[in-house]
Amino acid sequence: CLAPYYTLRYPKSVSSITMSGIWMHTPDEIDWYINRMGLFHPEAEAKLLSSLPKSMKRFDRLNTLYKAITSSDKKHALKIAEVQGEFEYLCGFFNPHKTEIAAQPEKTVKEKREFQSLMISLGALEIFFMKENPLPVGWFKTKTAQKAFKAVKDISIVQGRYDMICPPTTAYEFHTAHPHSKLTIVHYGAHKLTEPQMLQAVIHENNRLKK
């Protein structure tokens, strides 16, 4: 999201864009992420739902999450941010069984604390900005955007077919709005670049920059 948004604001400062896991921070994407992604990862979503009020509507929970992370009850705020972060973490893999959070006996106490801090910051930041600063529908397709991205001759997009966090439709919309861009769909890829096929595709695209 930040790469195209920066380009829109400062097109003369950008000569090339390489991005993956395409997210434009629009209301539809936010609704998918907050309310629908768990349909494909119900076991990952279960822990998050168990930490939220039973009176909450399952498919309308952004306000509940926002109130939790911004409440004066810091202990509860940290807990909700952490379970939200863990939820995204598990949804980001094509092979989630390899990433069980609880089964990490090889990690040191320091490593576990660092991972916990990462999950808290991930959950808190995304909830905050999804609630406070969603971007307008189609902001990357406007006439101003067309002009800005046309000025950038080299745009490469790498998108995992099974990216549950950032569904491929957004990458496709960006590509069709700016057809001079190159779109690579990684058929057995998800969101995480640590997975082999995603990593290979991004390395391949970055290698062109050597020229």
C-alpha positions, 0 to 999 in steps of 0.5 A: 500500500505504501509503495503505490501511495508514495508514488502517487504523491511523489511520482518524480521520486520513483523510478521503479516499483517491485511489490508483493502481497498487494493491499490498497487499504480500501473498505472492501479489503478491510472487511475481507481481512477483519470479517471474512479471512477466518472462513478459510482459517477457522482454527486460527480465528477461533482463539481471536473470537474466544477473546472477544465478547460473545455479544459481538457479531462475528462479521462486524468486529472492527469497532470491537477490536478498535475499542479493545486496543485503545481502551484504558485496560492495557492488559486486555488491549495487549492481549487483543492486539497479540491474538489479532497479530497471531491470527494474521501470522497464521493466515499468511502461510500456504502451509500453516501447519508448519508455523504452529505458534504454541509448538516452539520449544526450540525458541529461547525466552528472549526469542519468544518475547520478541515474537510476542512483541511483533504480534502485538505491534502487528495486531495493534497497528493494523487495527488502528489504521484500518479504523482510523485511515481507510483509503477511498475505493479506487484511489489507485485508478484515478486520473491523477494515479494514471498519470503518476504510475504511467511516469514510472516505466518499471512496475513489477507485481508478485502476488500469491494465488492463495494469499488470504490476507491480500486476495489476488483481485486487488493485484489484478485490479492494479495491473489492469488499471496500469497495463504497462506493469508486470503481474506475476501470479505465484500459483502455490504462493500465499502472503509470506515471502519466506515460502520458497515459490514466493521468495523465488519469484521476488528474487527473480523480479529483483534481479532485473534491477541489476541492469 
